[in-house]
Amino acid sequence: MRAVPLYVTLGSLVLSAALTTAPATARDGGPGTASAEERGTAVAAARAAAAGIAFGACPEEEQLPDSLMCGTVSVPLDYARPDGRTIELTVSRSPATGGAAGRQGSFVYNPGGPGASSITFPLMGEMSEWKEVAAAYDMVGYAPRGVGDSAPLSCQDPAAFAKSPTDSPAHPTAAYKERRIAEARAYARGCERNAGEALRHYTSLNNARDLEVLRAALGDEQLTFMGASYGTYLGSLYATLFPSRVRRMVLDSAVDPDPEKIWYRSNLDQSLAFESRWEDFRRWVAQHDDVYRLGTTPEAVQRHYDAVRTELAAEPAGGTVGPGQFHAAFLQAAYYDDYWAMRATALSEYVRGNPEPVITQMSPRAVTAKGDENARAVYTAVECNDAPWPQEWEVWDRDHTDLARIAPFQTWDNAFTNLPCAFWPAPRQRPLDVSTEWGELPPVLILAAERDAATPYQGALELQRRLRGAALVTERGAGTHGVGGFGNACVDEHMRRYLLTGAVPVGDAECAPRAEPNPVSLD
């Protein structure tokens, strides 16, 4: 899951289905009680605090510089059984560069996903936007459970996962839908076959508990944390479960934590929002018709895009780039402005008879297949385990057919990505009701781009409402996914001041957007 919204109501989408769920977990037991998971987390954290982390050289295969040190922390697979099976999470760290006198502790980062690793995050301390933060904090990254070397999860042979060319119809036929249903069933079975009983333990709640154990292992009494995208949901769960352990928390590009949204409805919201972001990209290309020669309106650019997808279905570029690879590449442009120029160049060149930029940019790379498959496996397991999903195909078909009429760009691709959750073999949880009362938390800083499609802006407003006292910094008119530390001086100054002093803007804050990309591209 990832999603500022297109201003069209979703009220016409009726969401009803028989749902199978595991018993709810609320604040790990609810007021006045301690659940088995809560007790298990306390046990695991105490052990981690005593053991610490033995940092040394990072694994050679990571090809990381010597300035980065790596180690592992042991966490229970099942927090209800802390004396049972454990797994090792890989952790990386660069010590604070400002010396012991000004050191404020560890700064832990989660980049989202679920399924993404932040092992290389400490290297960000060398960038100008992060230097003052890196002087005050040990910069810490880690691979969450299931990711990379942290008890890696796999659901499918990586070569099969990376097969190409593939199709990606905006309005799929009945036969195509049947094929994708069969693939989703097979994928869910593959997750169960490879992970066995462990599959049910890849959850957001366990990721939050792992974060508490990591805090203890680092030797910090309280956690200073930044989460982006899905990492904001992880942070909000942590804040709800362990409010007294929060020191400072930056939540960048917020997932809407409303339990009713996790995760089926939030994916529908995201697909809707991508339609407006896709129009932003086409509008920009049309404004630079002198460079790209694809027409002076978003509709003209769309016609070229559709024509190329049709051509690639008949004759994949380089034998490997079909409509699926082509569309996935342009989805990156809907996430990040940095891709706009290179993708527009690829489209323009293809229309003029030169397929090489399309082949170069969009051909699958065998070297990344294993990591890509691992990331998708963890994403699927966490989202399927976290919450109820409709189990009848008829519900999926109705909701996504209705939505695709007004938002065809990403609706069906998003649906088929998540469809294994309809056939998931492990029990589903009920999402935690994220909330804190006034005074439970120190001020939390939320960052959001107003037109972000991956995590729609409404999610930031809902998160602020639930984490009482949180401050919101909005990048108005911008849509790149991920706001903090990426070149908007206004946003970065709010984040820097907060991390160094704890100060948040009074009455929230607004920042002008970053400049749109330069249209000149070398692919």
N, C-alpha and C positions, 0 to 999 in steps of 0.2 A: 504494500500500500504506500502510496505516497500522496497532495492537491492544493488567487482570488477568484472567486466564483463567477461563472457565467450567470447572469441574473435571470434564470429561468427556473420556475418551481419544479420540484420533484414530486409534488403532491399527487400527480397522476399515477405514480408508480406504487402499486399495492404490494406490500411486502408481507407475505404470509406463508408459513411453512411449518411442518412438524419438525422440531429441533431437538436434538439430543444433547444434553449438557451434563457436566459433572457438577457436584455441589459447589456453591459459591464460596469464594474466599474473600472476606471483607476485612481489610486491615489485619490480615493474617489472624483472624479469630474474632474480631469485633470488640467493642468496648468491654473492658472488664474480663476478657478471656484471653488465653494464649493458645493458639492452634499448634498442632504438631509442627507445622512449617515454621512458625515463629520461634518455637523452642529450638528447632533444628538450626535455624539461621543464627541464633545466639551462640549455640555450641560451635558451629563452623567458624563464626567470626572470632570467637575466643581462641580457637586453635590457630587460626590464621595470624592473629596478633602475636601469638607466642612464637610462631614459626618464622614470620616475616617472609621476604622474598629474596632469594639468593641471586642477585643480578650478576650476569656475566656476559660473555660474547653472545651475540644473536646467531641463530642458525645460519650456516653459510648459504643455504638456498634462498634466504631472504635478501641477500646481497645488500645489506645495510651498512652504513658507515660505522667506523669504530666508536664514534661519539655516542652511539645509541647502544644501550645495554638491555638485555632481555632476561627474563626469568619466568617462573610459573607459580600459580597459586592453586591450591587444591580446594575444590568445592564439592558438596554432595550432589550426586545426580538427582536424588530425591530428598528434599529438605525435611520431609516427614521422617526420614530414616538417615540421620546424619552419620551413623556408624556403618552404613552400608556402602555401596559402590561410590567412588569418588571419580571426578574427572579433573584434568589439569587445564587451566586457562593460561595461555601465553600472554605475557605482559611486557611492555617496553617502556623505557624511561630515559630521559635526558635530565641530569641534575640541573637545578636552578643555576643560572650563570652569574647571578648577582652576589653570591657569597652567602654565608650562614646568617649574617646579621639581618639581611632583608628578606630571608626566605619565609614564605607564608604557607608552605606545605606542598601537597601534590595537587595537580590539576588534571583530572581525568576526562577524557573525551570519548564520546560514542558517536559515530558518523551516521547511524541509522540503518536502514535496510527494511526489516531485520535481515541479517546475513552479511553485514559489512564489518570490516576490521579497521581498527585505528592504529595498528602496529607502527605505521610510519608517521603518525601524527606528531611525535616529539620533534621531528625535523622541521615542522612549521616554525619552531622557535627561531630559526635562522632568517625568517622573512621579517621585513621591517614592521608589518602590522602586528607582529607577535613578540617583538624583541623585549619590550618592557614586561610583558606577562611572563616570558621565559626567564627573565632575570629574577622574578619573584617566586616562581613555582618550579618544582620538578614537573616537567611535561610528561604525561603518562598516557600511553595507548594500550589497547588490549584487543585480543580476539575473543568475542563472546562465545558462549558454549555452542558447539557445533561448527564454528567458523575456523577456517585455516587449520592450524595444528591443535586447536582446542576441542578435542574429541570430535573430529570432523564428521559431519553428516553428509550422506550421499543417497540420492533416490534413483539415480539413473546413470548409465554409463556415460561419461563425459563426451565421448565421440558421438553417441546418439543424441545427446542434448544439443550439441553444436552442429548437427547436420544442416546442410544447406544445398540448394535453395529451398525456401519455404514460402507458403502463401500467407496472405494477411488481408482477407476481404473485409471491407467496411460493412457489408451487408451479406453475411454468409448464407449459402444455400443449406437446405435441410441435410443434404449428403455431407457437406463439410462439417456441419454441427455434429452429426453422428460420429464422424471420424474423430473429432476433438473430444467428444464424450468418452470414446473408447480409450484415447490417449490419457485422459485425466484419470480414469479408473486404473489404468496400468501404472501411472505415476504414483498414485496413492498406495497401490500394492507394493511398488518398489520401495517406498519410504518405510513401510511396515516390515518388509522382508529384510532390509538392510539394517534398520535400527532396532527392531524387536520391541521389547517392553520399554526400552529407553525412549521411544518416540514421544510418548506422552509428556516427557519432562522438558521438552524444548518449548518453553513458554515465556511470555513477557514477565510474568511474576517471578519466575526463577531467574530471569536475567536481572531483575531488580535485586533479588536476594544475593546473586553473585556479586553485584556492585557493592553491596554492604560488606561482603567478605573481602573483596578487593580493598575497600577502604581500610579495613582492619589490618590487612596484610601489609599495607603501605605505612602503617604506623600513625595514621591520622585519626584524631578524635572525631573530626567532622569532615564531611566530603565537600570538596570544591569540584564542580562537575559542569561540563557542557555537553548537551545532546543536540544533534541536528536531525530533523525529519523524524523518523521513527524513534530516534534517540530522545526526542522530547516526550514521547509517550513513556519510554523507559524512565526518564527523569521524573515525570509526574507520578508514576507508580512508586518510585523510591520516596518521593516527598510525602506521599500518602502513608506509606508503610513505616517510614523511619524519619518523621519530621524533625526530631531533635538532633539527628545526625547531619542535617544539611547546614553547611557553612555558607556557601554561595552556589548559585545554580543559574546557568544561562541556557535557555531553551530556544533554539533557533529553527524557525520554520515549523510551526506547531501542528501536530496531529490533533484533531478534535477528540478529546478524551471521553466524550459522552458515551456511556456504555451501550446505548442503543445504536451508536455508529460503528462500533468495533465489531468486525471489520467489513462486513458485507456492504452496509450503507455508506461507509466512508469511501469505499472503492467506487461506488456509483457517483458520489459527490466529486471524486477526483476525475472520473471520466468526463463528467459534465464540465468541470473547470478547464480541462485541457482544450476544449473546443475554443474558448476565448483566447487561450494562450497561443494556440495554433494560428488563430487569426492575427494575433500580434506579430508573429513571425512573417506571415504572408503580406501583411500591411507594410512591414519594413522592407521586404524584398521589392514590393511594388514601388515604394518610394525611391528605390535605387535602380529603376529600370534602365538608366543610362549605363549601369555596370552589368546587370544580369540579363536584361532584355527578355524578361519573362512576363511583361505586361505591367500596366500601371494601376491595376486594381488587385485586391486579394483574390477575387474570383478568377481573374486571368491566371494568377500564379497557381491556384488550385487546379485549373484545367490542365496545365502542364504537368503538375504533380500526378494527377490521375492518369494522364496519358502514359507517363513513364511507368507507373505501376502496372498498367495493362501490358505494355511492351515487355517488362521484366517477367511477367507471368508466362508469356509466350517464349521468351528467350532471355534467360538470366544473364546478367552481365558477368563476363569472365567465367561463366558456368557455375558461379557460387552466389551471386547476389540476386535474389528473387524479391518479390514484394515484401516478404517478411523481414529480410535484412534491410531493405530500403526504408520501410516504415519505422523500424526500430532506430535507425540512424536519425531520422527526422524527429522521433520522439525525444531524443537527446536535445534537439534544438528547442523543444517545448519546455524542457527542464532548465536549460542553461543558455543565456545569450551568447556565451563564448563560441557556441557551435554555429551561430547564424551565418556568418560569412562563408565558412567552409562548406556548409550544407547547401547554401544558395549557389555557390560556385559549382558544386557537383551537379546539381539539378540543371543549371544553365549549360554547362558543358555537355551533359548528356543530350539535352534537347538539340544541341548543335552538332551532334555526331561524335562526340568524344566521350567514351564511357570510362576512361581511365580514372578520373577522380572518384566516380562512384565505386569502382572496383577497389581502389586504394583505401578509401575511407570505410567501406561497408563490408568487405569480405571477412568472414569469420577467421579468427586466428587460433590455430590449434594450441598455441602456447598458453592461452587463457582459458581453455575449455574446462579444465579441472576446477579452477577457481570460480568460474562462472556457474558451473553446475552446483558446486557447493553452496554458493550464495543463494541460488534459487531454492535449493533443498531446505536451507535454514529458514528462508523467507516463508516458504510454504508451511513448514512444520509449525512455526511460531504462530502464524496467522490462523491456521486451521485449528490449532489447539486452544487458542486464546478465547474463542467465542463461538456462539451458535452460528451456523450457516444454513441456508435453505438446502434441503436434501432432495427436493423434487426438481428435475430439470425444467419442468413446466414453469416454475417460478423464475428461474434464471432466464429462460427464453423470453418470457413475457416482459420482465423488467428491462432486459438489455435491448430487446427489439424496440420497445417504447423509447428508451433513452437514445438509441442510435438514430432515431428519426430527427433529433435535434442536435445530437453530439456524436457524429459518426467517427471522428478522428481516432479515438482511443477506446471506445466503449467495448467492442468485441474482443480486441486483444487483451484488455484488462480482464474481461470475463473469463476467457480461456486460460489465462495465467492462474487465476484463482479457483478454477473449476475443480481441481482435486479436492478442495474442501467440501464439496458436495458428497464425496464418497470416502471421507476420511475415516480410517479404522480406529483411531484413538478417541477417547472421550473428550468432549469439548468443555471448557470452563465457561463460567459467566464472568464477564469483565468486572474488574474492581471499579467501584464508584469513586473516581478520583476526586478528592476534596480535602482542603485543610481549613481550619478556622483562623480567625484573626489572632495573630500572636503565636501560632504554632510554628511558623516558618520565619526565617529572616526574609527580607524582600528577595524575590526571584525576578530575574530579568528575562523577558520574552522578546524575541526579535522576529519580525515578519515582513515579507514583501507583499504589497497589496494585491498584486496580480499573480502570485505564485500559484501554479496549477497543481503541483504535486501535493501541497498541503494548503488547501484553501484558507483564506484569511479569517473566515468565520471560526476556524479552529483555534486561532490565537486568541480571539475574543472569548471563546468558551473556556479555554485554559485559564485565562486571566480571571474569569469569574469564579472558577473553582479553586484556584490557589490564591486565597485572600491576601491582599497586599502586594501581589505581583505587579511589576511595572512593564509597560509595553512600548517598544520602539518600532515604529512602522516606517518602512521605506516605501513612500507613496509612488504609485505609478510604475513600480518595478515588478518584474515577474521571475527573475532568476531564483532558483531554489537554493537556499543557503545564503544568509545575509552577513553574518559576523565574520570579520577577518578577511574579507574578499574585496577590499578596495573602496568601499564607501566610507569616506573619512568621518562623516557624521555618525554613522552607525558604529564604526570601529572605536570612536572616541567614547561613546556611551559604554560600550563593552569593556574597553580598557579601564575606564574610571571605576566601573563596577567591580571588576576582578581585583583591582589594586586597592580599592578603598571601601567597597561595599555600598557606595552611593548609587542610588537610582534616580532617574528623572522624576520630578514632582508633576503629577498630572499627565503622565505619559509623555511621549515625544514623537515628532515626525521628522523624517529626513527626506531630502530630495533624492530622486533616483540616480543611480549611476548612469553615465552617458551610454547611449545605445552603441552597438559595435560599429567599427569602421567597416564599410562595405568591401574594401579591398582584401582579397584572400589569396594565399598561395596554396590552397587546398588544405 
